[in-house]
Amino acid sequence: MNTTAGVERTDPIANLLSKVPDNRLTYSIKEVAAMTGLSQRTVLRRIADGSLPAVRSHGRTLIPKQGGYEAA
């Protein structure tokens, strides 16, 4: 997480996903796009530039509900 002068800034997408009331660990690109109002292409761009964490599993790209997961 980024901090500036003691003020913590979080990614709005990660913040939104952490507040979704379910027990899932990851979401698809399509689901994140629908929840945030962003296009799927924008979500993919955020993954590509490193501002949105993602993991690959069984050929799918998944976005963790909470950041900090590392790909194995």
N, C-alpha and C positions, 0 to 999 in steps of 0.2 A: 504494500500500500504506500501511496505517496503521502508525505507530510510536508506542510509548508508552515513554518513558524508555529509549530505545535498544533496546527489544525489538520486533522486527518481528512484526506480526500479519497473517495472510493469511486470505482468505475460504476456508472449508472446501471449498466446491464448486470454486473455482478451483484449490485445492491438489490435490484429488482428480483433476480433469481433467488437470492437468499431469503427473500420474504414470501415466496410462493409456498402456501401451506400444503405440502405433500411430502411423501417420504422418498422421492426420487433423488438419485445422485447426479444424473446427467439429463440433458435435453438435446434434441436434434437441432440442426440449423433452422429448419422450418419452424419448429416450435418457438425458438428464441426470437426469430423474426416476427412471428405473430404476436408474441407477448410484448415486444418492445415497439412495434410499429415500424421497424426498420425493414428494408428489403433483405432477401436472402443474400444477395450480392454484397450488401453492406456488411452483414454479419461475416461473410467469408473474407472481406477485406480486413475487418478488425482482427480476425484470426491470423491472416497472413502478415499483418504488421505487428503482431505480438501483443496488441492491446486487449485481446480477449483470449483467455486460455482455452485450449481444446485438446482432446485426446482422440486417438484413432483406435477403434475397436471393431474387429470383424469387418473391416472395409468401410465403416461409418465414421464420420467425424461427429464427436459429441462434445458439448460444452458442459463442464462441471457446474453444479449448482453453487458451490463455493470454490473460489480460486485456490490455488496452491497445489493442485494435483499435478504430478509430473508423469509424463508418459513413460511407460516401462520399456 
